[in-house]
Amino acid sequence: MPTRVGRFLWGFAFGAITILAVLAGIGHYLDVSDPLDKVDAIVAISGDTGARVETAISLWKAGYAPVLIFSGASSDPQSASSAELMKRTALAAGVPASSIVVEGSSATTEENATNVAQIMRAQGLHTAILVTSPYHQRRAALLFTREFDAAGLAFRNHPADDPDWDPNVWWIHDDSRKLTLVELAKLGALVAGQRGV
C-alpha cells in the first residue's frame, strides 16, 4: 500500500509540474522579445494606453529612436483616438510634438500593421521597435512581419512593462487569464487564415 500511495503521489506531482510548465510555456510563447538596438521609430499600438505608451516613452528617452509612432482608433467615435491619448501622455512626459506621429484610424492589429508600414515608408523610416502588451506581442509580431516584409521594413519586438500580466502565472488571476485566453483564440484564428484580427 505505501508503494502504491507513493507512486500515486509521484505521478500526481509529475502531472502537476507538467501542467504548470505547459501553462508557463504558453505565456512565454506569447511574450516574444528581441534584443534592443537603435532604430528609426518606436511604434506603440493601441489596446492599453498605459503600459504600452509608458514603455515607448522610456525607450525614446533612452535614445533608441528619434520618432514615436502611436497607432490606434477609438472605440467611441465621439472620443479622441487611442493614438491621440498616447500622444498626450508623451507630450506631458516631455516628448516634443515634432517627434510624434499619430495614426488614429486602426481598429485592429492587422490595420495597425498595414497603416504603420505605410507611414514608415512615406516618411523614409526603415526600422522600428514594436511595443504592445506582452500577451499580445506574438500575434502583433506575426501581422507586422507580414506587412513589414512586404514593404521592405524591419522591426524588433519589445513587450511593454505590464505589472498586471506575468507569463509564469498568467492563469492565476481572472483578468490576466481572460486576456490570455482571448489572445490565444485570436492567434488561432490568425493562424487559421482569418483576417481582421
N, C-alpha and C positions, 0 to 999 in steps of 0.2 A: 504493500500500500504506500509506504513512504516514497518508494521509487516511482510509482505511478503519479503521485502528487508532485514529486519533483519534476518529472517530465512535463506535467501539465503546466507548472509554474514557469519552467524554462521556455516552453512553447508559447505561453501567454506573453512572457517578456519579449521574446523574439518577435512575435507578431506586433506587439505594441511599438517596439523600436522601428520595425519596418514601416508601419503606418506613419509614424512621426517623420521618418526620413523621407518618405514619398511626399508628404504634405510640405515639408520644408523645401524639397526639391522643386515642387511646383512654384513656390514663392520665389526661389532664386532663378528659375527659368523665366519668369515674368520680369524680374528685376535685372534686366541686362544693362551692363555698363562697359564703357570703353575708357582707355587711358586718356586723360585730358591733354590737349595741346592747343596752341593758339590757332584761331580760325577767323573767318571773315565776319561771322554773325553768330549770335546766340539766339536760338528760337525757343520760345515758351508757348505751348499751346494750351487752349482753354480746357475747362473741366474743374479746375481748382485754382482760383486766382490767388491763393495764399502761398502754399509751399512752393509752387512752381515759379511764381514771379520772384519770390524772395531768393530762390536758388539762382535764377537767371541774373538777378541784380548782383548777387555775390560774385558770380563768375565775371560779370562785366567789370566790377570794381577791382577784381584780381587781375584784370588786363588780358583776359583770354580772347576778347573780340571787341572791336570798336562800335559794333552795331547790335542793338537788341531788336528782335522781331517778335511782336506779340500777335498771336493768331487765334481768333475765336469769335463767334457771333454771340448774341444774347438770346437766352431762352424766352425773353419777353421783348417783342418788337418795339415796345414803348420805352424800353430802358437802354442804357448805354451797353455797348458790346463788352464781352469779357476782355477782349483785347484792349479796349479803351480803359477799362478799370485797371488792368495791369499797367498800362501806361501811366495812369495817375499815381499808382503806387511807386513806380520807378521815378517819376518826377519828384515826388515827395522825398525819395531817398537820395536825391541829388544827381540823378542821371539827366543830362541835358536833352531837351526835345530833339535836337539835331541828331542824337544818337539812337532815336527810337523810330521804328516803323510799325504801324498798326495795320493789321489785316482783320477787319471785323465782320466778314461775311461767312466764314466757315462754320458750318453746323455739325460736321462730322470730322473724324480724324482723317478720313480719306480726303476731304476738302481741305483740311489743314495742310496736308502734304502737297496737294496739287497747287494751291494758291501760294504757299510759301516758296515752292520751287519756281513759280512764275515771277514772283517778286525778286528773288535772288538773281535769276537770270537777267531780269530787266535792269537791276542795279549793279551788275557786274560782280556779284558775290558768288564765290565758288565752294566755300566750305562752311560748315556750321556745327555747333553743339546743340543737340536736341534735348530739351528739358521737358519732362512731363512727370506724372506720378509714377512711382516705381512699379505698381501693379499694371500700369498702362503702357510702360515703356516697350515691351516686346511687340505688342500689336502696332503701336506707333512706328516702331523701327521697321516692321515689315512693309507698312504703307509708305513710309518715307523712302525706304530703299527702292521701291518700285518707281516712284516719281523722280527721285534724285538720280537714279541710274539712267533713266530715260533723258534727263536734262543735262547729263554730264556733271552732276554735282556730287558732293560727298559730305557725310556728317558723322559725328561721334555721339554716342548715347551717354547721357548723364542724368540719371533719375533725380528728382527733387528730394531734398531732405525732408521727408514726411514722417513726423513723430507718431502719426496715427496708424501707420502700416509697417509691419515688420515681417520680412519674408520668412523668418524662422517660426513665427507663431501667429500668422495671419488668421487662422481658423478659430482662435480663442475668443475674440471679440465680435459681436454681432455685426457692427458696421464694416470692419475690415473683411469679415467673412463674406458679407453680401457683395461688397465691391469686387472681391476676388472672383467669386462665382459668376457674377455678371460679366466680368472681363474675360474669363475662360470661355463663356458662351459666345461672346463676340469674337474672340480669337478663333474658336472653332468654326463660326460662320464665315470668317475671312478665309481660313484655310480651305473651306468647302467651296469657295468661289463667290460668296455673296458680296455685293457691292454696297457702298454707303454705310460702312460700319467704322 
